[in-house]
Amino acid sequence: MRDLESSLQQFAEFLLKAKFVSESTAPHCVRHVRQFLSRPATDGALADRVRSFCEDLEREGSQDWQVRQAGHALRLYFVHFLRRTDWHQAPASPAIDAEGQVTPLAALEQLRLRLRARHYAIRTEESYTHWARRFLDHLVERQGRPRPQVDAQAVRDYATHLAVRQRVSASTQNQAVSAILFLCREVLRVDVRDLELSARARRGTHLPVVLSLPETAALLDAMHGTARLMATLIYGGGLRLSECCELRVKDLDFDQGLVFVRSGKGDKDRSTLLAEAGRDELRAHLQQAEALHHADRRAGLAGVWLPDALERKYPNAGRSLGWFWVFPSHTLSTDPRSGIVRRHHVHETVVQKAVKDAATRARIHKPVSVHTLRHCFATHLLLNGVDIRQIQEYLGHTHVETTMIYTHVVKELRNPATSPLDLLRRTTSPGGRHDPR
């Protein structure tokens, strides 16, 4: 620690002497460097570690100018002060042997560690690990050896294999390519800069499936129990299925009529609508959840899962009612990362199956899924004249262009063209003769 403070003192003197920054900015640069050096060291190029550090600052709420200042301070420290020439040079990967061959099991383990270091969601970790395993298995089979060699051409060939032989959709292919590029860039140290765009498939423009108001009512009426309550929350607030499952008791504000989504897609928080309809049923459901929470406390179970380091920062938060799930599972499960047995939220397949069965009972022949209710939320708000920007905030879209897709659906629903067959029938008499009137 003494050596670190001595180095930082010399760095501060270097900044002022070289006039890289002003006297008022120098202390902030030193603070950023101290904060970076206090973090546990991770694998990867120094530039990548700095980028990850800046991403964490932005995620924690730092302003843009503060993030830029931190990145500039670290470049000054390593490149100009320490004169590090390995800024973009990554250390050797433990997943690659001396002959440049990949050890699949070590590569997958390193992939999981890199994803967790970047705070990727558990779903992304599972998806990326799945595609990386399939990619490496494909290379093992094709090259005929247990430790394959990976290069840019192997990635191109596998993307072609998915499109031509497996006939996967464009979105599936792009998901697989994203996982493999992350594996190559972060674990195997393969230069894939030329593949970022060339290996991806072009996606067509598809309008979302949207139900009419009577169809939506029929679908919800065909459901019952907890699944129906979750479906009404999703439709009433435009929630994603995962966001609904992961709701905590503290995220419901009955007084303001709001649902707060924490760490949604893109690790963003937002608020959306809590409809008045169904609030009595929701309150009754919360009483049942509270009774289950008290039973867990009496049984001495571990508290519910908390994101990031909150479990260490607030040791008792996981045992409080506010952090308890709105829709808890009736059975216990084992945390896939920590191995702790605790109560998790209800599984998504419960709602997915209930919606599919309800669509069948309601005789709705469109391809209905839980996400269809989110599409209906946006479209029905547009039909009622709600501003597109407000809908964007409710949905949690980063770009308004993503929300604009619903304007095309509304256009078709609001002003449908008249078929020429109907025009012909209107100008033709019942007997098939032209009516001059």
C-alpha positions in Angstrom: 0.0 0.0 0.0 2.9 2.4 0.8 4.5 1.7 -2.6 1.1 2.4 -4.3 0.7 5.7 -2.5 4.3 6.7 -3.4 3.6 5.8 -7.0 0.4 7.9 -7.0 2.2 10.8 -5.5 4.8 10.7 -8.2 2.0 10.4 -10.8 0.4 13.6 -9.5 3.7 15.4 -9.7 4.2 14.1 -13.2 0.7 15.3 -14.3 1.3 18.9 -13.1 4.9 19.1 -14.3 4.0 17.8 -17.8 0.8 20.0 -17.7 -1.3 17.1 -19.0 -4.2 18.3 -16.8 -5.0 21.3 -14.6 -4.3 21.5 -10.9 -8.0 21.1 -10.0 -8.3 17.9 -12.2 -5.1 16.2 -11.1 -6.6 14.9 -7.7 -9.5 13.4 -9.6 -7.1 11.6 -12.0 -5.2 10.2 -9.1 -8.4 9.0 -7.4 -9.5 7.2 -10.6 -6.1 5.4 -10.8 -6.2 4.4 -7.1 -9.7 3.0 -7.5 -8.7 1.0 -10.6 -5.5 -0.4 -8.9 -7.6 -1.3 -5.8 -9.7 -3.7 -7.9 -8.8 -7.4 -8.1 -6.6 -8.1 -11.1 -8.3 -10.0 -14.0 -7.2 -11.6 -17.2 -7.2 -9.7 -20.4 -5.5 -6.8 -22.1 -4.9 -3.7 -20.0 -7.0 -1.7 -22.4 -9.9 -4.2 -22.0 -9.6 -4.0 -18.2 -9.8 -0.2 -18.4 -12.8 -0.4 -20.7 -14.5 -2.7 -18.2 -13.7 -0.4 -15.3 -15.2 2.6 -17.2 -18.3 0.5 -18.0 -18.7 -0.3 -14.3 -18.4 3.4 -13.5 -21.2 4.2 -16.0 -23.3 1.4 -14.6 -22.9 2.7 -11.0 -24.3 6.1 -12.1 -21.2 8.2 -13.0 -21.8 10.9 -15.5 -20.3 10.7 -19.0 -17.6 13.3 -18.4 -16.5 11.4 -15.2 -16.2 8.2 -17.2 -14.2 9.9 -19.9 -12.0 11.5 -17.3 -11.3 8.1 -15.7 -10.3 6.6 -19.0 -8.1 9.5 -19.8 -6.4 9.3 -16.4 -5.7 5.6 -16.7 -4.1 6.1 -20.2 -2.0 8.9 -18.8 -0.9 6.7 -15.9 0.0 3.5 -17.8 1.0 4.8 -21.2 2.8 8.1 -20.4 3.8 7.7 -16.7 4.7 4.0 -16.5 5.4 3.8 -20.3 3.6 0.5 -20.6 3.9 -0.8 -24.2 1.5 -3.7 -23.7 -1.6 -1.6 -23.5 -3.4 -3.7 -26.1 -1.4 -6.9 -25.6 -3.3 -9.7 -23.8 -1.6 -12.3 -21.6 -1.5 -15.9 -22.8 -4.8 -17.7 -22.3 -4.8 -20.7 -19.9 -7.2 -22.4 -22.4 -4.5 -22.6 -25.1 -1.5 -24.8 -25.0 2.0 -24.2 -26.3 1.0 -25.4 -29.8 -1.9 -23.1 -30.1 -4.5 -25.8 -29.5 -7.6 -25.1 -27.4 -8.6 -27.1 -24.3 -12.4 -27.1 -24.6 -13.2 -27.6 -20.8 -10.7 -24.9 -19.8 -12.1 -22.5 -22.5 -15.6 -22.9 -21.3 -14.6 -22.3 -17.7 -12.7 -19.2 -18.6 -15.7 -18.0 -20.7 -17.9 -18.3 -17.6 -15.4 -16.3 -15.5 -15.1 -13.6 -18.1 -18.9 -13.3 -18.4 -19.3 -13.0 -14.6 -16.5 -10.5 -14.4 -18.4 -8.3 -16.9 -21.7 -8.8 -14.9 -23.5 -10.5 -17.7 -26.9 -12.0 -16.8 -27.2 -15.7 -16.0 -29.3 -16.2 -19.1 -26.5 -14.7 -21.3 -24.0 -16.9 -19.5 -26.0 -20.0 -20.2 -26.6 -19.0 -23.9 -23.0 -18.1 -24.6 -21.7 -21.3 -22.9 -24.2 -23.4 -24.9 -23.0 -21.9 -28.3 -19.4 -22.0 -27.4 -19.7 -25.7 -26.5 -21.4 -26.4 -29.8 -18.8 -24.5 -31.7 -15.9 -26.3 -30.0 -17.6 -29.7 -30.4 -18.0 -28.9 -34.1 -14.3 -28.2 -34.5 -13.3 -31.3 -32.5 -15.4 -33.5 -34.9 -14.3 -31.7 -38.0 -10.5 -31.5 -37.2 -10.5 -35.0 -35.7 -8.6 -34.1 -32.5 -9.7 -33.4 -28.9 -7.9 -30.0 -28.9 -8.9 -28.1 -32.0 -7.3 -24.9 -33.4 -9.5 -21.8 -33.6 -9.0 -19.0 -36.1 -11.1 -16.5 -38.0 -11.8 -18.9 -40.8 -13.2 -21.5 -38.4 -15.7 -18.9 -37.1 -16.8 -18.1 -40.7 -17.1 -21.8 -41.6 -19.3 -22.4 -38.5 -21.6 -19.4 -39.3 -22.0 -20.9 -42.8 -22.7 -24.3 -41.3 -25.4 -22.9 -39.1 -27.1 -21.1 -42.0 -26.7 -23.8 -44.7 -26.7 -27.1 -42.9 -28.6 -26.3 -39.7 -30.9 -23.8 -41.4 -31.2 -21.7 -38.3 -32.9 -18.3 -38.3 -31.0 -15.1 -38.7 -31.5 -14.1 -35.1 -30.3 -17.5 -33.9 -27.2 -17.3 -36.1 -26.4 -13.8 -34.8 -26.8 -15.0 -31.2 -24.4 -17.9 -31.9 -21.9 -15.6 -33.6 -22.0 -13.1 -30.7 -21.2 -15.9 -28.3 -18.3 -17.2 -30.4 -16.8 -13.8 -31.0 -16.8 -13.2 -27.2 -15.1 -16.5 -26.7 -12.5 -15.7 -29.3 -11.9 -12.1 -28.2 -12.0 -12.5 -24.4 -10.7 -16.1 -23.9 -8.8 -17.4 -26.9 -7.2 -14.1 -28.0 -8.1 -14.6 -31.6 -8.2 -11.5 -33.8 -11.9 -11.2 -34.9 -12.2 -7.5 -35.7 -12.9 -8.3 -39.4 -15.7 -10.7 -38.3 -17.8 -8.3 -36.3 -20.1 -7.6 -39.2 -19.2 -10.1 -42.0 -20.1 -13.2 -40.0 -23.6 -11.9 -39.0 -26.8 -12.6 -40.9 -29.1 -10.0 -42.3 -32.4 -9.9 -40.4 -35.6 -9.1 -42.2 -38.3 -6.7 -40.9 -41.1 -8.5 -39.2 -44.2 -7.0 -37.6 -45.0 -8.3 -34.1 -48.2 -10.4 -33.6 -50.8 -8.3 -31.9 -54.2 -9.3 -30.6 -57.3 -7.2 -30.8 -58.9 -5.9 -27.6 -61.6 -8.7 -27.7 -59.0 -11.3 -28.3 -56.9 -10.0 -25.4 -59.9 -10.1 -23.1 -60.7 -13.6 -24.2 -57.1 -14.8 -23.7 -57.0 -13.4 -20.1 -60.5 -14.7 -19.3 -59.3 -18.2 -20.3 -56.6 -18.1 -17.6 -56.8 -18.5 -13.9 -54.7 -18.4 -10.7 -51.2 -17.0 -10.4 -50.5 -17.3 -14.2 -53.5 -15.1 -15.0 -52.3 -12.5 -12.4 -48.9 -12.5 -14.0 -50.4 -12.2 -17.5 -52.5 -9.2 -16.5 -49.4 -7.5 -15.0 -47.5 -8.1 -18.2 -50.2 -6.7 -20.4 -51.1 -3.9 -18.0 -47.5 -2.6 -17.8 -45.7 -3.9 -20.9 -43.4 -6.1 -18.8 -41.1 -8.7 -20.2 -41.7 -12.2 -18.8 -38.4 -12.3 -16.9 -39.1 -8.8 -15.4 -42.5 -10.0 -14.2 -41.1 -13.2 -12.6 -38.3 -11.2 -10.9 -40.5 -8.6 -9.3 -39.9 -8.0 -5.6 -42.5 -6.9 -3.1 -40.9 -3.5 -2.8 -41.2 -2.9 -6.6 -45.0 -2.5 -6.4 -46.3 1.0 -5.6 -50.1 0.8 -5.2 -50.4 4.5 -4.2 -48.8 5.9 -7.3 -50.0 3.0 -9.6 -46.5 2.1 -10.7 -44.4 -1.0 -11.2 -40.6 -0.5 -10.8 -38.4 -2.7 -12.9 -35.0 -3.1 -11.5 -32.0 -4.2 -13.6 -34.1 -4.9 -16.7 -32.7 -5.6 -20.1 -29.4 -3.7 -20.5 -29.2 -3.5 -16.7 -31.5 -0.5 -16.7 -34.2 0.6 -14.1 -37.5 2.0 -15.2 -41.1 2.4 -14.0 -44.3 1.4 -15.8 -48.0 1.2 -15.2 -49.8 -0.7 -12.5 -53.4 -1.0 -13.7 -56.2 -0.4 -11.3 -58.0 -3.6 -12.5 -56.8 -6.6 -10.6 -55.2 -4.7 -7.7 -57.5 -6.5 -5.2 -56.4 -9.9 -6.5 -52.7 -8.7 -6.4 -53.0 -7.6 -2.8 -54.6 -11.0 -1.8 -51.7 -12.7 -3.6 -49.2 -10.7 -1.7 -50.7 -11.8 1.6 -50.1 -15.4 0.5 -46.5 -14.6 -0.5 -46.0 -12.9 2.9 -47.2 -16.0 4.7 -44.7 -18.1 2.6 -41.9 -15.7 3.5 -42.6 -16.0 7.2 -42.7 -19.8 6.9 -39.2 -19.7 5.3 -37.9 -17.5 8.1 -39.2 -19.9 10.7 -37.6 -22.8 8.8 -34.2 -21.0 8.9 -33.8 -21.0 5.1 -31.3 -18.7 3.4 -32.7 -15.4 2.1 -33.7 -14.8 -1.5 -31.0 -14.2 -4.1 -29.7 -10.6 -4.3 -28.0 -9.0 -7.3 -24.2 -8.2 -7.4 -22.7 -7.6 -4.0 -25.8 -6.6 -2.1 -25.8 -9.8 -0.1 -22.5 -8.8 1.4 -23.3 -5.1 1.7 -26.7 -5.7 3.3 -26.5 -9.2 4.9 -30.1 -9.2 6.2 -31.8 -7.7 3.1 -32.4 -11.2 1.5 -34.5 -12.1 4.6 -36.7 -9.0 4.5 -40.2 -9.0 3.1 -39.4 -6.1 0.8 -36.9 -8.2 -1.2 -39.1 -11.3 -1.3 -40.5 -12.4 -4.7 -43.9 -11.2 -5.7 -44.4 -14.6 -7.4 -42.3 -17.1 -5.3 -42.0 -20.7 -6.4 -43.7 -23.3 -4.2 -40.6 -25.5 -4.2 -37.0 -24.8 -3.2 -34.1 -24.8 -5.6 -30.3 -24.7 -5.6 -28.7 -21.4 -6.7 -26.7 -22.3 -9.9 -23.7 -20.1 -9.0 -23.5 -20.3 -5.2 -25.0 -23.7 -4.6 -27.2 -22.4 -1.8 -30.6 -23.9 -1.4 -33.2 -21.1 -1.2 -36.6 -20.1 -2.6 -36.5 -18.7 -6.1 -39.3 -17.0 -8.1 -41.8 -19.0 -10.2 -40.3 -20.5 -13.4 -41.1 -18.8 -16.6 -42.4 -22.0 -18.2 -45.4 -21.9 -15.9 -46.7 -18.7 -17.5 -45.6 -19.7 -21.0 -47.6 -22.9 -20.9 -50.6 -21.2 -19.3 -50.7 -18.6 -22.1 -50.5 -21.3 -24.8 -53.3 -23.4 -23.3 -55.5 -20.3 -22.8 -55.0 -19.3 -26.5 -56.2 -22.8 -27.5 -59.3 -22.6 -25.2 -60.0 -19.0 -26.5 -59.8 -20.3 -30.1 -57.1 -17.8 -31.0 -55.2 -19.2 -33.9 -52.5 -16.5 -34.1 -49.0 -17.6 -32.8 -49.5 -16.2 -29.3 -46.8 -16.1 -26.6 -46.3 -14.3 -23.4 -44.4 -11.6 -25.2 -47.4 -11.0 -27.4 -49.0 -9.3 -24.4 -46.1 -6.8 -24.3 -46.7 -6.1 -28.0 -50.5 -5.6 -27.2 -49.7 -3.2 -24.4 -47.7 -0.9 -26.8 -50.1 -1.2 -29.7 -53.2 -0.6 -27.6 -51.7 2.5 -26.0 -50.9 3.9 -29.4 -54.4 3.3 -30.6 -55.6 5.4 -27.6 -53.3 8.3 -28.5 -50.5 7.8 -26.0 -47.3 9.5 -27.1 -44.6 7.2 -28.6 -41.9 8.6 -26.3 -43.9 7.8 -23.2 -44.5 4.3 -24.5 -40.7 4.0 -25.2 -40.1 4.8 -21.5 -42.7 2.3 -20.3 -41.1 -0.5 -22.5 -37.6 0.4 -21.6 -36.4 0.8 -25.2 -33.0 2.6 -25.5 -33.9 3.9 -29.0 -37.3 5.2 -30.1 -36.7 3.5 -33.5 -37.3 0.2 -31.6 -40.7 1.4 -30.4 -41.6 2.8 -33.8 -42.3 -0.7 -35.1 -45.7 -0.5 -33.3 -46.7 2.5 -35.4 -46.7 0.2 -38.5 -49.1 -2.2 -36.7 -51.4 0.6 -35.6 -51.4 2.0 -39.1 -52.7 -1.3 -40.4 -55.3 -1.6 -37.6 -56.5 2.0 -37.7 -56.9 2.6 -41.5 -57.2 -0.7 -43.3 -57.6 -0.4 -47.0 -60.8 -1.6 -48.7 -60.4 -4.7 -50.7 -61.2 -4.4 -54.4 -63.5 -7.4 -54.0 -65.6 -5.4 -51.6 -65.7 -2.4 -53.9 -66.8 -4.7 -56.7 -69.6 -6.1 -54.6 -70.8 -2.6 -53.6 -71.2 -1.6 -57.2 -72.9 -4.8 -58.3 -76.5 -5.7 -57.8 -77.5 -8.9 -56.0 -78.3 -10.5 -59.4 -74.8 -9.9 -60.7 -75.7 -6.9 -62.9 -74.2 -3.5 -62.6 -76.2 -1.1 -60.5 -76.1 2.3 -62.2 -77.0 4.0 -58.9 
